[in-house]
Amino acid sequence: MAPELNKPELKAKLRATRVAVEQLQHRVNDALERQKPSPLTREGAAAPAKLRKRRSLKGHFGKVVSVSWLPDSNRLATAAQDGNVIIWHAPTGKKAQLLPLKNQWAMFAACAQDSSRLCATGGLDNVCTVWTLPDANEDARTPRVLEGHKGHVAAASFLATNTLITVSGDSTAALWDLNRLPSSDIDQRAEVYAGHDECLSAVAKDPTSEKDFATGSADGSVMLWSLGASDPSCVLRMHRADIKAGSRARHPDANGVSYQTDRTLGVATESFGSFLFDARTRTAVNKFGSDERDIGPKTSCAFSSSGRLMFVGTDDGVEVWDTLQGDASKPLQFLKPHGARVAALAVPASGQCVACASWDFEASVLSV
């Protein structure tokens, strides 16, 4: 049996271990640099981004935490912690509809990208509510309440008509078949996807499939799933080796996930910066930002319609990155459309603009 160490000896051993870990981390980073393929090259540099704030959407009385476009690319939904979801007409900046929520602490509003006119909302009440947005001459229908999660519902995405995926603070994702909801069971989930170790914060639909999706978690991983499979098809992890030795980054939380193509994804993290991952190699093929700037949280991400530009929300604005520029240290453009954290970003199907949701109680539309 090893002899017990006193307090000074324990502190000395801890310091020595930290030094050894730091040295090993330097060696790992040096090895990665030697093995790294040549930087991504471009035949022509992307033109400097010239986005401007075109519309300010004012009407909420709490932090705006989510934004989602409707399929017509003219209307968008914002959810705020005033207990309301507002549907806006983006070209004019006018309110079109108001959905009052039972729970003030909303975390998202996600609109279906088909003709169903469905909009899912959720938050700290542990349920997801599905609304059918009324037409101009139609009365609002009673929303459906989906119960089953044991933690807050953080985000959702429609995979197909009447098929919804939600992610929760209970560390699971859930599938809901809106055509076959049980009438009496408390748990109405059709399938449950468990694999993450901590709460989930983001979900994104594969743009080429109605069965595949990705989830992001506070455990520092992004998992790719297919309906009907109990295990993820791919796991992407943010490792300390992705950050140079000496960085103060400590929180790998994947705050935002967005597909660029069916095999490449953008990931925005709490303190590791933002990355472009390739699911085929299960590694980051590009990293955006200098070491100093990476310390700040990245809240969300979205891609232009071509996939070349990546928009990243931060605590103080919006970064625009050229994804073909290898290990870029500065964005093509940095905007400050709001006076507080940009909590969410969304690009419509038309690709003509970017919508932002902010903690300053406002949303905005950016375009050239």
N, C-alpha and C positions, 0 to 999 in steps of 0.2 A: 504494500500500500504506500502510495507516494506521500511524503511528509506535507503537512499543511503549510501554506505560505502566509506570512504576515502581510499586513496592508502595504508597507513600502515595497516588499518584494513583488506583490501582485501588480502594483503600479508600474514598477520597472519592467516586469514581464509584458504588461499591456503595451507600454511604449515600444518595446523591442518588436512586438508582434505587428504594431501599426507600421513601423519602419519597414519591416519585411514585406508586408502587404503592399506598401507604396512602391517598393523596389520591384516587386513582382509585377505590379500594374504597369510600371514603366517598360519592363521587358516585354509584356504582352502587347502594349501599344507599339513598341518598336517592331515587333514581329509582324503585327498587322500592317504597319506602314510598308514593310518590305514586300509583303504578299499582296498588297492592294493593287488591283488592275489600274491601268492608266486612266486618268480622269476622263469623264465624259467629254466628248468633243462636239463641236458644232461647226457646221459649214458657215453659218451666219449667226451672229448674235441677235438675240431677241431685241426688238425695238423697245426703248424705255417705256415702261407702263405710264400712262397718263390718266389714271382714274381720278375722278372728282366726285364729290358728294353732290348728287342731283336732287335727292328728295330727303327731307326729314319727316319722319312719321311720329307725330306727337299725339298722345292721347292716353297713355298708360300712367298709372300713379304708383308704380313699383318697378323694381328691376326687371328689364326685359331679358328673358333668359333663353329664348328660342325663336327661330324664324324658319318658315318652311313655305316654299312656293307651291301654288296650285298648278295643275298641268297646263293652263292657258298662258302661263308666264306673265300675266298681267296682274294677278292677285297673289297676295301672300298672307300668311297667318303668323301672328306674333303672340307668344305666351309670356305673361308677366306675373310677378308676385304681388299683384293687386287682385288676383283672383279672376282675371279676364283673359280671353283670347279675342283678338281683334283681327278681322279680315280686312285688308287694305286694298285699294285700287292703286297699284304702284305708279302708273303714269301720271296720276293727278295728286297722289298723296292723301286721298280722302278715304274715310272709313266706309266700308261696305256692310259689315255685320259685326255684331258683338255676341260672344258666347260667355255668359257668366258661369264660372265654375263653383262647385260646392266647396272646394278646398282652395284657400288663398295661395298656398305654397306650391304653385305649378312649377314644373321643371321642363316641360316641352309641349310643343304642338307639332304633329307630323301629319301632312296631308298626303292622301293617296294620289298617285300620278296616273290616274285613269278617269273614266267618266262617272265613277261611283259617288263622287262628292263627299267622301269620308274624311274625317279629321280626328286623329287620336290625340288625347291629352292625358297627362299624368303628373304625379308629384309625390309629396310626402304622405299622402293618404293611403299609399300602398295599392292603389287600384288604377286601372287604365280606363278612361271613358272614351267611347267612340261616338262621334257626332256625325249626322248627315246634314251637310250644309244646305239650308233651304234656298230655293230659287227666289227671285224677287217677289213673286206673288204666292208664295207658299209659306205656311206656318212651320215653325221649327218642330222637328220630331223629338220624341223623348229619347235621350241618348242611352246607349247600352253601356253598362258598367261591368268590366271584366275583373274578376277576383281570383286570387291564387297566389300572388307574390307575398312574401313575408317581410319585405323591405320596401323602401321607396322605389317608385318606378321612374328611372332616370331618362330613358329615351325609347323611341319606337320607330319602326319603319315598316311600311306596307310592302310585302314581297309581290303580291298579286291582288286581284280583286277579292276582298273579304278574307285575305290572309295577312296576319299581322305578327310581327316579332317585337317583343318588349325586352328590355334589360333592366335589372333591378339591383338594389343594394343588398339583396339576399344572395348575391354572387351567381345568379343564374339568368339565363335568357329563356323566354317562353314563346311558344307558338300558339296562336289563337285562330281557330277556324270560325269566322263569324257566321257561317252558314249552319254550323253544327254545335252551337253552344249548349252545354247542359242546362236544363231549366232549374234543377234543384241542388246540384252539387255546389259546395262552397268553392272548390277548386275547379275552375273552368278551363284550365290550360290543356291544350291538345298534346303538346310535347314540352319537355323541359330539357334544357341543355346546361349541364353542370360540368365545369372544367377549370374555371378561374378560382383563384384562392381568395380574392377580395371582391369588393363591390364593383359592379359593372357601371360604366359611365357613358358608353357610346355604342352605336350600332349603325351599320351601313349595308345597303343592299348591293349585291353584285349587279352591275348594269346589264350584263348579258344573260342573266338567269333569274328565274322566279323561284329557285330553290336554294340559292346560296347567299350567305351573308357573313359579315365580319363583326366581331364584338371587341371592344376595348375595355380594359379593367385597370383598377388601381394597383394591381399586382405587377404592372409593367409589361403586360403581354397583350397581343392581339391574336385572336383565334378565328380561323375560318371554318365555317360550318356548312353542312348540307342538310336539308330537311330529311328526316327519317334516320339519320346517323346519330348515334349516341356520343361519339367522340369527334373532336375537331379534325378536319382534314389537314390542317397546317397550324403551327403555333409560331408566332413571331414575337421575340422577346427583346426588350431594351436592356442591354447589359452594360455594366460599368466599363467594359472594354470598348464600348462605342464612344466613350467620352475620354478625352485625354487625361492622363494622370494629373492630379492636383486640382481638378475641377471640384467645385463645391456642390455640384448637383447631387441631390439625395433622393428626390421623389420621381420615380419613373412612370407615374400614373399616365395612362393613355387617355387623355381628355377628349380627343377627337379622332375619328377615323373616316376616311373618304377614299373611294375607289377612283384610281386614275384610269386603269383598264381592268380587265377581269383577273389579271395576275399581279398588278402593281397597286399599292395602296399608300396614301399619305397618312402619317400619324403625327398628331400634336400632343406633346407630353408636358407634364407639370414643370419639370426643371431640366430635362435632357434635351430640349429643343424640339425641332421637327425633322422628320425623316421621310424618305421615299423607300418603301420596302418592296422587294420582289419575292412573291410567294414561291416561285420556282426554286430559288436558292435559299430562301428563308433568312435572308440577311438584308441589311440596309444598303442600298446601292447609291444613296445620296443623303447628305446631311446638310441642313441649311442653317447658316448663322455662325458667328464667331463664338468662341468659348465664353466671353463675357456676357454676350446677349442671351446665350442659351439658358442662363440661370433664371431668367424671367419666365413665368408660365406661358405656355401656348394653350389656348382654350379650345380651338376648333380649327378645322381646315376644310378647304373645298378646291375643286379644280375648274379651270376654264373649260369650255366645250371641247377644245382641241386637246386638252390635257397637258399642254406645255406650261401653263402658268399655275402655280399653287398659291392660294390665298390662305394666310394663317392669321387667326385672331390672337391678340395678345392683351396684356393688362392695360396697354396704353394706345393701341391702334391696330392697324391691319398691315401685314407684310405681304408683298407680292414677289414671288420667287420664280426664276426660270429653272424648270426641272432638268433641263439639259446642260446646265452649268454645274460642273462637278465641284462639290464642297465649296459652294459660294459663301463668302464671308459677309456680303452685303446684299440686301434685296434690291430688285429692280426699282421698287418704290415702297415707301413707307407712308401711310396715311394716318391721320388722327381725326376721324370723322366724329368722335365722341369724346366726352370729358371723363369717361370711366372705362372699365373693362369692357372689351368686345367679347361677349359671351358666346356668340354663335354666328356662323356665316352660312349662306346658301346661294347657289347659282341656279337660275331657272333653266328649263329645258332649252330655251332659245339661246342661252349663253350670252345674252346681251348686257348683263349687269351682275352685281353682287349685292346681296342684302345682308345687313348687319343688325344684330341685336345687342343692346348695351345696358349696362347697369345704371346709366344716367337717366333711365326711364324712357328712352327713345329708341327707335330703330331708324335705319337709313338705307338708301339705295345708292350704290356707287356705279358709275359707268364712265366711259371715255367721253 
